[in-house]
Amino acid sequence: MATLADLESKITASVPIGYSTYVRSNSEDSLSAQGFDPTTLLVLNLELAELEDTATHRNRFFLNGDGCGNYYFVKGKDPDETVYLWDHDPLGVADMGVELSDYLPTAVQECRIDWPPDDSQLYICRTRQFGESILDPIRLNEWIAAVEATDGIQHVGYREGKNPFTYAVVRFEQPGFSVTSGAAVSRAVHWLHGRAILANAPDNWTVAATLAEKLNSHLIGSINR
């Protein structure tokens, strides 16, 4: 479990006084149950730091998401500790009109780190909970090297889509993206936040187990069904 000190030392934004007070006023069990413990917020802030690298973004202490790709945050060193929403559609920031001390007690955590694994997926990661993978990540260079040394999988590094109006093929850069050579319904292998995710299909089992061993990682997901 991460502590407040871990949170303060590993993220770029200042940890709000209101959050520190909330942590000290509640038990570890209640914080974990609500999803606002330091470990959860450390993971959330580290993951969102990978999405945008700007001074403005680095000054945001993220709290939770709304389940639709939008995230609530407090600006670093804001004396009022006003809660804002970082909205992606339309792109912008909205003042929620509530202070952190009033927001936290009833807030719902949609960005939990303890969700159970999806039975249709396999996860390769170094942490026992796949949701915590960024705390002990498989680095991109490690992942690519392991993929290139493993039969049955190829590193691509991008995805392609077709414009529905012009039918032109558009390429989207996606570091770590790979494809397996089997006949699985989905051959895509995604690398994100220090973990890899691929379809839980018999054609992928050997590749997944081999990669997990090479990367000194856990393979999460049933492969004996």
C-alpha positions, 0 to 999 in steps of 0.5 A: 500500500502506498502512503501519503509520503509516496504520493507526495514524492512520486507525482508532480502536483502538490497533494492538497491539504484537504486530501491529506486531512481526509486520509488522516481522518479515515481508516485504511479500510474505509479509504480502500473501500471508497477507492480514495486511498493513496495507492489508488490516487497514485496509480490514477495520477501516474497513468494520467501523466502519461496522457499529456505532458504539459505544465498545466497538466502536471499541476493537477491532482486527479481524484477520480473519473466519471466513467466516460473518459473525463476526470475530476481534479484540484489545481495544485496549491489552490487555496480554495481547493476547488474541484474541476472536471477535465472534459474531453468532449468538448475538450475543456475544463469546468468548475464543479462549484464544490470544494474538495472537503465537501466533494470527497465524502460522497465521491464515487471512484470509477478508476478503481485499481481492484476491479476483477480481471475480465475473463476474456482477457489475459494480462501480463504485468509485474504487480499482483493486481493488474490495475497497479501495473504502473507501480512496477511497470514493464518498460516499453523497451523491455516489452518490445525486446521480449516481443521481438524475441518471441515466436508467434507475435510481432511488434507493430507500433501503430494501428490502422483505421479507414476513414468512412467517408474517403476510405483512406487508411489512417495510421495511429501511432500506438507504442508497444502495439503488437499482433499475434500470428494465431487464429484468435478472434482478436490478434491485437496485443496492447501495451499500456501503463506497464502491462500488456493485454491480449485476448484470452484465446487458446492460440494466445496462451503459449505466447502469453506464458512465454512473454510473462516468463521472459519479462519476469511477470505474472500472467493473470487470467485463466488459461485452462478453460 
